[in-house]
Amino acid sequence: MTKITLVTGASRGLGRNAALSIARHGGDVVLTYQSRAKEAETAVAEIQAMGRKARAFQLDTGSVAAFAPFADRLRAALQETWGRANFDHLVNNAGHGDYALIGETTEAQFDRLVNVHFKGVYFLTQTLLPLIADGGRIVNLSSGLTRVTYPGYAAYAAVKGGVEVLTRYMARELGSRKIAVNTVAPGAIETDFGGGAVRDNPEINKLFADMTALGRAGVPDDIGPMIASLLADDNRWVNAQRIEVSGGQGI
């Protein structure tokens, strides 16, 4: 049976790349997006052109109140499109970059990071647990910045550190359902994330390239295929792990 993966924040960047990579590996995909409906539908069309099925839904992962209605829409879509009551894999990718020194971080910035990157991951997963098939997979996105430090990233990295701890507890509590849960922690990647700093600012790009053993910043194609491979049956025994995909950043 074809596996169905839900990827949050998949209209752009790493989420989009992961969704396309999963389709290339033979999977079907449900995408969520916050505001970029046109980009999400373009991704759906690309997946369908591969002969795979895909649907896209709007979701603000920073709003817990939106999760129950989203689950209802998802449940209906699973039945309508796949004739199923559940899906197999959840990739908690949606996020944003908001960076400031500790002494300059506002409460609003901090709360938004917590709501999207931690609280959202926690309660969206909780809401969707009845729809995730036994034997499924969950992948939570973290960051290489939980291991190496760089000024201005304290709040973002601390919240991602919480996701890494949460991942281990998810793996423990969902083990009875044979659901494997892992963290993927990308290094610096050339996307529009965080205003496109790594992609568009040559100084920042070189800074991270010089910190990386393989001598460059990452690109989306370094991450999406890895996530797809982690969801493959061949990796069924990988569980409760933090897997950094950074080219050897900061070693």
N, C-alpha and C positions, 0 to 999 in steps of 0.2 A: 504494500500500500504506500502511495506517495506521502511523504512527510510534509506537514504544513508548519511553517515558521512565522511567528509574529515578530516583526522588527519595529521597535518604536523609533521615531525620529528618522525615518528612512527616505525623506524627500531629497536629502543632500548628504554630502560628506561620507563618513564611515558607515552610517546606517544604510544609505543608498548602495554603497559598494558591497556591503554585506548581503543586502537583499538580492542584488544581481548575481553575486557569487553563489548564493544558495540556489538560485534558479539554474545557474550553469551546472551545478552539481545534481540537478534533477529534482529539486524541491519546489513546492508551491509556497507563496508568500502572502501574508497580510501585512501591509505597511500602515504606519500611522505618521501623521504630519501635524504640525501646529498651525501653520499659516500658508504654507507653500503648496496649495492644492494642485496648481498646474504642474509643478515639478514632480509631485507624487504621482499624478496620472501619467506623466511621461515615463516614469519608472515602471508603472504597471504595464504600459504598452510595450516597453522593452522586454519585460519578463514574459508577457504573452507571446511576443514574437519568437521567443525561444521554445514555444510549445508548452509553457507552464501556465498555471492559473495564478491570478493575483487579484487582490482587492486593496483599496486604500480608504482610510477613515481619518477624520480629523480628531485629534486628541491633545489636550493640554496636560502633559504629564505632571505639571505642578499643581493641578487642581484635583484633589481627592474626590470632590463631589461629582466630577465628570466620569469616574471610573465605572460605577454601576450602570449608568446608561450606555456607556461604551461596551460593556460586557454584554448587554442585551443586544446591541447592534451586531456585535461579533458573533454571538450565538446564532442569530438569524442568518448571517452571511455564511457561516460554516454549513448550516443546513441547506441553504439555497444553492451555494456554489459547489460544495463538496459532498453533500448528503451525509455529513458527520455532525456529531454533537461536541466534538473536541478538536484540539490541535496539539501538535507534538512539541514544538520548541518555542521558547520565549527569549528574545534578545532585548534586554533593557539597555538600549543605546541612547535614547533621547537625552539631550543635554545642551548646555550653553556655557560659554566662557565669560566669566565676570571676575576681573583680576584687580587687586589693590593691595598695597602694603597693609600690614596688620593695623598700624596706627591710623589708616585712612579708610578702612572698610566700613561701610555704612550698615546699619541693621537691615535695611531693605535688600542690599546686595547679599548679605549673609542668608537672610530668610529665603530668598529666591533660590540660592544654591542648594540649601537644605531641602526645600520643597520639591525641586525638580530632580536633583541627583540622589537624594536619599529617601525622603518621605514618599516621594512618588514611586520609586522603585519598590519600597516596602509594601505600600498599600495597593499598587497596581498588581503586583505579584499575588498578594493576598486575594484580591478580587477575582483574579483569573485562575486561581488554583483549581476550582471545580471544572474548568474547561481544558486544563492541561492533561493530556493522556498520561496514564501510568507508564513508566518507562521513558518519559520524555526528558527534555533537557532545558536548563535555564542558563543563559550567559549574561552576566552583569558586566557592564563596561566600567573600568576604573581608569587609572592613569599611571604612567611612569613616574609622575611627580609625587606619588606616595612613598617612593623609595629614595629619590634624589630631590634636593630642594633648590628652589629658585625664587628670589624675592618677588612678592606680589601674588604668589599662588597659594598662600597658606589656607585660606578658607576653602578654596576649590579642592585642594589636595586632602584636607582634613575630612571633607564630606566624602570624597572618594575612598579614603581609608575606612570610613564607616561602612561603605558598600562592601569592601573586602571582608570585613568581619561578618557582616550580614550574610555574605555568600556561604561562609563556612557553617553558619547556623541553619541556613536554608538546606544545605546538603545534609546536615544531620537530621533535621526534622522531616525532610521529604524522602529520606532514604527508604522508609517503609513502602513508599510508592515506586521505588526504583527510579526516581527522578534525580539525575546528576546535575549539579550546580557548580559552575566555575566562574572565575573572574578573568577577563581579558584586559590587560593594562597596556595600552599603546604608548609609545614614546611620542615625541614631537612629530606631528603629521602636517603635511602641506594641504590644508583645506581652508574653507572660509570660517572655521571655528575660531572663536575669540577674535572676530574681526579680520581673520585671515593673516594674523601676525606672522606665523611661521612660513606661510606661503608667499606673502607679499613684501615682507620686510627683510632685505638681504642680510642685515646685521644679525637679526634674531635667527634667521635660517642658518647662518654660518656659526653662530654661537652653539646651537644644538648639533649641527653637523660635527663641529670640533669636539663635542662631548661624546660622540657616538663612535664605537669601534669600527663600524662599516663606513664611516666618513661622510654621511649625508643625513639629512632629515628624511623621515618616512613619507610615503605617499599612500593614498587609500588602498591601492592594490597590494600593499604590504599587509593590510589588516583584514579586509573583507574575506579573501580566500582562506585565511587562517581560521576565522570564525566559522565559515562553512565547513572546513575540515574537522573542527572540533565537534560539530553536530553530526558528523558521519558515524555510522555504526562501528567503524574501525576504532573509534575513540570512546567506546562505551565505558571503559574502566577509568577514565580520567574524571576525578570528582574532588570537589572542595579545594581546588587549586587556584592560585594566582599565577597566571601565565603572562609574563611580560613580553610584548612584541615591539621591541624598540631598536633592534639592530645593535644592541650592546650599549645603550645610553648610560653614561655616567659610571662606567665600570673602572 
